[in-house]
């Protein structure tokens, strides 16, 4: 029975989970693969920490080059994350003829074209199922299961930290900062949560999904990104009164000419499947022209779910090595296609939720409505709470579909009025998610 030797750089949470899966399910994997995978070398800067698993001491090294320069290793797992030195490690491994498996969404989002070009040049493959959605098999589904479809749209809850925070805010009517502290204490949020709560992590994942779904090469700078730190319990309360839930969504839509790519807090109808996704779970809702709507749901992070996706790529790659298959899967949209035309956020047309903080005076509502009407924005519904003399009160409106540039011009004018006491809150609405 043929044996494939593996190298691992990065023995952290995911790396340790991969080793645990390889050990625990060794006989099952061997049966399904028709061969053996053997962990040959493991590199990490910290070799003393207890990972809860046993590995032979002789395969451990603090020098990544011991893995990269070993000619016996056929497949490298890069699980350190970040841009450098991960990028250099992957390129060196490819040049040496090694296949690569990675979970590094930030690297692929920023340098995917270079990495996939290198894979093509050196005749090797790269597996990246674990880069989006943890244990959810969304990459393989887009590349294989949905390959016959023109993708119409995709909507994704792709960050468990943000979804956990919004879930707690919705259920317990707590503020963002309070829930964030709880999330950090429980290990659901990093000490510096910026990548998660400001939508950057979600944007990295959207860039990868968009390349596969729409066949374009995506520049991260073209994705509009807005996080959840400005969402308040008041907005969550009003969204509920209108029949919506607020989720941080990755949104991709193709219209044949330009693609919408945006990440921001979004109001979704409460009856939509994505509105029911709670806690640290992820979900991706994809509509294809042939298959119709589909949804993928599961744990989007964590050692074992992500490790499961890494091992699935290992089995796929090693299976081809055992069968002598070469070249399959080396050509991907991330390298082969042209730069996509991405619609600017000002061009996007969608309904809007607007919360004004205004003085409680007669004529205030008509003044605001007049400015909106002047900019061709029509109002679908309004909530205005009881009068409080000489106090600023919330006036909440849901608009019909409006163009982003028209909304921004109207709000710029409204926010300068002497009746307005705070910057207007804006949340985009997706009422027809298909």
N, C-alpha and C positions, 0 to 999 in steps of 0.2 A: 504494500500500500504506500503510495507516494506521500512524502512529508514536505510541507511548505514551512519554511522558517520565517518568523515574524519578528519585527523590531518595534519597540515602543519608546517614544520620547514624550514624557509627561506622565508621571505616575501619581496624579492627583485623584480627585473624586471620580472623574470619568475613567481615567486610566486604570484605577484600582477596580472599578466596576467591570471593565472589559476583561481584566485578568480573572476576576471572580466568575464571570459567565463562562469563559473559556475552560476554567477548571471544573465548575459545577456541571456544565452540560457537555463535557468533552465527548462522551460516548454518543450522545444524541447528534451533536454537530458532525462527528466523524461519520456516522451512519448516513446523514443527509448529504454530506459533502462527497463521500466516496474516497476520502483521503484524510490525512492528518495535518493539523496546524499546530506548530510548536513555537512557543514564545522563546526566542533565542537570546535576545538582549533587551534590557529595560534601562533607560536613562532618565535621571531626575536629579535636580540639585539637592534634594532632601532625601537621603536614603535611610534615615533613622526613624522617621515617623511610622507609627503603627497603623497599617491600612486594614487590619483585620483579616488579612490573607497571608499565606505563606508562599514565598517564591525562593528558588535556589539563590543563595547569596552570590554565587559565581556569575549569574547573568546580570547582576546589577552594576551600574556604572554611573558616575557623575559627569561623564564626558559624552555628549551627544554624538561626537565624531566616532566613538567606538561602535555606535549603531550604524551611522551613515556610511562608514568605510568598510563595513563587514560584507564581503562579497557573497556570503551564504544567505543573507537576508533578502528575501524576494519582495516582501511587502512591509512598508513603513507605516506605522500609526503615529500621526502628529496630533497630540492631545494637550499641548501646552497653552494654546490660545494666543491671542494678541497678534500683532503684525510681524514684528521682528523679535527673536530670530526665527520664528515659525516659517516665514516666507523663505529665508535662506536655507533652512533645513529641507523644506519640500523641494526646492529647485535643485539642491545638491543630490538629494535622493533620486530624483527623476533622471538627472544627468548620468547617474550611476546605473540606470536601468531598473530602478525599484518602482513598483506600483505604490500608491499612497492612499491612505484613508485618513480623513480629517473631519473634525466637528467644528472647524474654525470659520464661523459665518462672517466675522468682521474681515478676515483675510480674503475670503472669496468675494465678498461684496466690493472690496476696494482693489484687489489685485487678481480677480478671477480671470480676466483676459490673458494676463501674463502667464498664470499658472496652467491654464488649459492649453495655451499655445505651446508651453514647454512639454506638456504631456503628449501632445501631438508630435512635436519635434523628436522626442526621444522614444516614441512608440510604447508609452506606458499609459496606465489608466489611473484615474483618481475617483475614489468613492467619497461622497459627501452627504450621505443620507442623514447623518446626525447633525448637520449644520442648521437644519430648520425643523422645529417641531419635536425635538427630542425623540421619543420612541414612535412617533406617528410616521408611517411610511409615505410621506407626501412627495418626496423627490422621485422615488421610483414610480409612484402613481402618475405623476406628470410626465415623466420620460417614457413610460411604457403603457400603463393602463388607460391613459387619456390621450395617447398620441394621435388617435384618429380625429380628435376634436379641435375645432377652433375655439379657444377659450374666450368666452364672452366677458367674464368677470371673476375676480377672486376677492374674498373678504376673509381676513385672518385675525384671530386673537392669538398672538404669537409671543406674548411675554407674560409668564405666569406671575411675576411680581406685581405688575400693573393690574392684572386681572384680579389678583388677590386683594389688593388695596381697594379697588372699585367695588368689589363684592362686599367687603366689610363696611365700606362707607354706605352702601345701599341698604344693607341689612340692619346696621346698627346706628345709622344716622350720625356717624362720627366724622371728624374732619380729616383731611389728607395727612397732615403732620402727625396726628395722634396714631392713625393706622400705620403709617410708615414706620414709626418707632416700634410698634408691635411686630411688624414684618421683619425688621432688622433683628429684634430680640429672638424671634423664632427661626431665623436663618433663611427666610424667604427673600430678603433684600440685603444687598451689600452695604458695607459701611458707607461707601459712596454710591448711591443708587441712581446716579445721573443717567447712565446708559439705559437703564430699564424704564424709569418713570418719565424721562423726557423723550421717549420714543425712538432713541438711536438704535438700540438692539433690534427693535421691530423693523426699522428701516433696512438694516443689514439683511435681515431675512427676506423682506419684500424684494430687495434687489435680486436675490438668488431666484426666488419664485417667479418674478417677472421675466427674467431671462429665459426660463424654461417654458412659462405659460405663453408668452407673447413673441418669443424668438428674437429678442432684442438684447443688445448690450447696454446695461444701465449704468449711468453715472450717478453715484450717491447724491451728488449736489442737485440733481434734478428731482429728487423725491422731497415733497413738502413734508416736514416733520414738526409735530406739535405734541407735547407731553400732557400728562394728567395733573400736574402740580397745581394748576389753577382751577380745577374742578372743585366745587364746594357742595356741602350737603344741601344747600338751598337749590342748586341746579339739579341735583339728583331728585329732590322732592318734586320740583316742577316737572321734570321729565316724566316722572311717574304719573303725575296728574294728567299729562298729555297722552299717556299710554306708551311710554318709551323707557328703555334702559340705556345707560351710558356705558360704552365699552371703548377701550383703546383698540382701534382697528387699523390693520394694514389693508389698503384698498387698491386694487388694480382693475382697470376697465379698458377694453380695447374697442375702438370704433372704426377700425380699418385705416385710419390716418394717423391719429395720435393716441397715446396711451395715457390714462390717468394713473399716477402713482402717488399715493399720499398716505400719511400716518397721522392720525389725530383722534382725540376723543370724538365719538360718534354716537348719536342717538338712534337706536334701533327699536322697532316695534317690539313690545314685550312678548308677543307670540312667536317671534322668529327664533329658530333653533339657536343661533349664536347668543341670543339674550339669556338663554338658560345655562350657558357655560360659566361656571363659578369657580372661585378659588384659584389654585395655581394651574388649572387645566388649560390646554390650548385647543383651538379648533380652527380648521380651514374650510371655508365654504366656497366651492368652485362650480361655476356653470359653464358647460360646454354646449356647442351647437347641436351635437348629436345625442350626448348622454343626458343633457339637462342638468339640474342641480344635484350636486353631491356634497357630502360633508365628512370630514375626517376629524376625529376627536381622540384625545388622549393626554398623557402626561408629556408636557413640552420641555421638561428639564429634569434634572436629577441624575445621579450616577447610573443606576440600572436601566431606566428607559433610554437614556442617551447611549449607554454601553450596548444595549440591544441593537440599536441602529448601526453602531460601529461594527459589531460582529456580523450583522447582515451583509455589510459591504465586504468584510473579510471573506465570508463564505462565497459571495458572488465572484470576487477576484480570484480566490484560490481555486474555485471550481473551474474557471477558464484556464488557469495555469495547468491544472491536472489534465484537462482535456486537450491542451495544446492550442486553445483558441487565442488568437492575437488580434488586437486592434479594435475589439468591440467596445463601443461606448467612449472612444477617445475624442469624438467630434461632438461638441456641444454648442448651443447658442451663445454661451458665455464667450466663446472665442470666434465663432464662425460668422456671426451676423453683424449687421451694421449698427451703429449707434442709433438707439430708438428715439423717435420724436415724442417727447413727454409734454403733456399739456400743463401749462403753468397753472398754479392754483387760482389765479385771477380769472382764468378761462372756465374753470369748473362750474357747472350748473347743478345746484342742489337746494333743497329746502334748508332753512336756518332756524335755529332757536336763538332768540335775542333776549337778554335780560338787562333792562335799563334801570339805573338807580336815579330816581328823579324826585324833585320836590312835589309834595302833594297839593297841587293847585288845580283849579279849573282850567281846562284847555291844554293841559300838558299832553294828554293822550293824542289829541288832534294835531298838536304841533309835531310830535314825533311821527305820527302817521303821514302827515303832509310831506315831511322830508323823505320818508321812504317811498311814497307815491311819486315824488318828483324824480326819483332814481329808478322808477319802473319796478318797484318791489311791492308786491301785494301781500296783504296780511291774511293768514288762514284762520287764526284764533288768537285770543288775548286772555291773559289772567292778570287781574289787578286786585290786590287785597284791600282790606278796609282802610278807610282814611285815618291818618294820624297827623293832626294839625302841626304844621311847621316842621315835619319830619320827612326825610327822604324815604321813599317807598319803592319796592320793586314793581316794575311793569314788565311782564313777560309776554313775548309774542312768538308765534310760529308763523313763518312766512311760507308762501308757495315757492316753487323753484325760482331761484334767482342766480344771476351770474356773480361770481366772486368779486369782480372789479366794481360792480354796481353796489354791492353790500359795503365794500370798504369805503367807497366815496360817500355813501349815505352815513355811515357811522362816523367818519371823520367830521362831517358837518354836525351831526347830532351831539357828539361828545364835546363840541365847543359851545353848546347852548348853556345859558346860565341856569337853566332848570335841571341840568344833569350834574350829579354829585360824584360820580365815579365812572371809570372807563366801562363801556358796555361789554358784557360777556357774550361771546359768540360760540355756538356749538353747531357743527354741521349735522344734518339729518339724512339718513338713508331710509326712506320709507318703503322702497320697492327693491329689496335685495335679491337680485336674480343673476 
